[in-house]
Amino acid sequence: MTSYRIPTGIAWLENSTDPSEVFVAMLPRGPVQVLQGTAALIWSAAIDGEAVTLPERVAAAAELPVDEVRVEVERFISELMAAGLLSPP
């Protein structure tokens, strides 16, 4: 499986009472990023599945056509990588 990777020094935690919220931080300096809704969905799908099928999996989970989410999924993944919170597969 070739999923996006979480770099060394990144901590993350899914909210135990609200799985649509994920906390991600670069340790030890932070800051803590709070990912909610679709952002949390994209994060979770990115680290737990094939990178090549990410837009399709997010679209299925959000019950939207893949063409409606593909650009935003790719943009958000690029932002996470630029921030150092994800590494490419």
N, C-alpha and C positions, 0 to 999 in steps of 0.2 A: 504494500500500500504506500502510495506517495502522497502524503498529506502535507500541509504547511507545518512547519516546525516551530516550537516555542524556544526561542534562544535561551542560552544560559543566563541566569540573572533575572528572568521574568517570572513573576508569580501571578497566579490567577486563581479565582475562586468563584464558583457559581453560587448565587444566593440560594440557600437551602429552602427558603420559603417562597421564592419567586424565581423559577428557572429562566425567566425572560430577562434576568439581570445578571451580569458577569462583571467582576472586578478584576482589573489587570494592572500590574504595576511593575516598573523596572526597579529592582532592588539594588542598593539600599536607598537610592536617592528619590525614587518616585517620579512624578506624582501618581496617585491611583487614578486610573481611568475607569469610569463606570459606563459599561456598555448595556444599553437597554433595548428591548424590542428586537427589531430587525438586526441591529448591530450585534446583539448577543447571539442571535440565531446564526449570523454569518460566522462569528468567532467559533462557536461550538462546531458548526459544520466544517470549518476550515481545518480544525485540529483533529477531526475524527472522521476522515473519509478522503477519498481520492480528490486531489486538487482539480483534476480535469473535469470532474462532475459537480464541482461546487455550485455553479449557478443553477444547475438542474435540481440539486438537492434542496437548495434554499427556496427555489420557486415552488417545489412540491410541498415543503413544510409551510410556506406562506400561502399556499393555494392560489398562486398567481402564475400566469404564463411566463416561461423562462425569458422570452424576449423583453418582458417588462422589468426584469430584475438584473439581467446579465451585466449591463454597464455599471449599475450601482454596486453590485457585488464586487466586480473587478476594481472599481474605484476605491471602495472601502478596504479591500485587501491591500491595495497599493499604499494607502494611508497607514495601515497597520505596519507594513514592512518599512516604510519610510521613518516611522516613529521607533523602529527597532523592537516592536512587540511581536512580530512574526518573521520567520525566515522562509525563503522559498523552499518548495519541496525538493 
